Amino acid sequence: MSKQMRILIVRPDRIGDVVLSTPLAREIKRTYPQSFIAVLLREYTQDIYLNNPNVDKIILIDDLEDNSIKSFFKKAGEIKSYKFTHSLTLLPTERLNYLLFFSGIPYRVGVGHKFYQFITFTRYVDRKKYIPLRHEADYCMDLARKIGVQSNNLDTEIFLADVEKQKVLHVRTEFLRWKKFLIGIHSTSGSSSPNWKADEYRNLILKLNERKDVSLVVTDNKIPDELNHINNVSYPNINKSLRESFINFAALDLLISASTGPMHIAAALKVKTLSMFCPLTACSPKLWGPLGNESKIIMPSENYCSTVCPGDPKKCTFSSEGGINFDLMFNETLKLFNL
C-alpha cells in the first residue's frame, strides 16, 4: 500500500491571494482522493477555508509574528506532528522556507530559486518573469502540477454551510426591499490597486439609486465619510467578521469594485462582478481577474496610461479624459441586467 500523501498549502497572505489558492485544494483532492490536505494561513483569512470539503485541517501562523526562536521551533514542532509529505509555498519567504525545513517535510516546493531554497533542498517552480502573462491562480497551480496534478480548472470557491445559505435568503429579502436587483458597492481597496476616489462611488450610488428596480448596499467594513448616510442605502458589513460578510456578499446580484479581495470573495461565491482594472502588468486582469463567476472588466482607454496615469497604480484614480467615470460604470451595470 502506498504511503498517504499529506500536503500543506502555505498562503499566509491577503484575502484575494488566499481566495486564489482555493483551486489547489480541490484539484489536489481530485487527483489524490485519499490525501490529507492542510492550509497554513493567518487567522484573519481562515474563514475563506472554513467548511471547505477539500481541506482537512487549518493551521494558523499568527503566533510566529513575535519573531522569537522559541515560537519558531514551537510552530515547527506543531507542523511536524502532522507528518506532512509535501508542502507548497505559494509566496515563499526565507522564514517560511526554514520553518518548513525544520518541520521535517521531505518534499517542499516554492516559487523561484533563492539561495535559502537551494541550501535546504527545496524544489521550485519558475514564473519566468511573467512571460507569457498568466493568472496568479495558474502560477499557484504550477506547484500542484509539480506533484502530479494535471488540471487547468482555476475556478475559486468558498463553501457556505446550510445554515449560512438560509441566512443568505433572509438577508437578500431584507435588503432587496421588494425590488428586483441587489447591487453591492465596495469602495475601498487597501491601496492594493488603482481605485476611484470616494466621491466617484457616491456619484454612481446616487445615479443607481434613481432606479426603481435596484436596491443598493455598501459592503465596506469601514465606510468613507462621503458614502455614509445615503438615503435608501444599507451598510451590512460594518463590525462584521469576514465569515459574516460572506453571507452579505452571497446575497448580491452584482458587486461593483476595483480589483480587491471582496471582488475575489464575490467570484468565489458565484456572484456577478463589475470591476475596474489597470492594464499595467502588475495590475492586469490577466493576472488578477475574478475566476469562476460571470464577470465584466472595465479598463481605461488604450492611451490613458501613457498620457494621464501618474505611473504609480496606487495613486491612479481612473480620473481625467480616457479614464473610468461613474456614467460608464452605470451603463455597464444596466447592460449586465439587460436594462
PyMOL commands that set and color helices and strands:
alter all, ss='L'
color gray80, all
select helices_A, chain A and resi 15-19+22-31+43-48+62-64+69-80+94-102+115-118+128-130+136-145+162-176+198-209+225-227+242-250+261-268+281-283+285-288+304-307+313-315+326-336
alter helices_A, ss='H'
color red, helices_A
select strands_A, chain A and resi 6-10+36-41+57-60+86-89+107-111+123-125+181-185+214-218+233-234+254-258+272-276+295-298
alter strands_A, ss='S'
color yellow, strands_A
deselect
rebuild
show_as cartoon
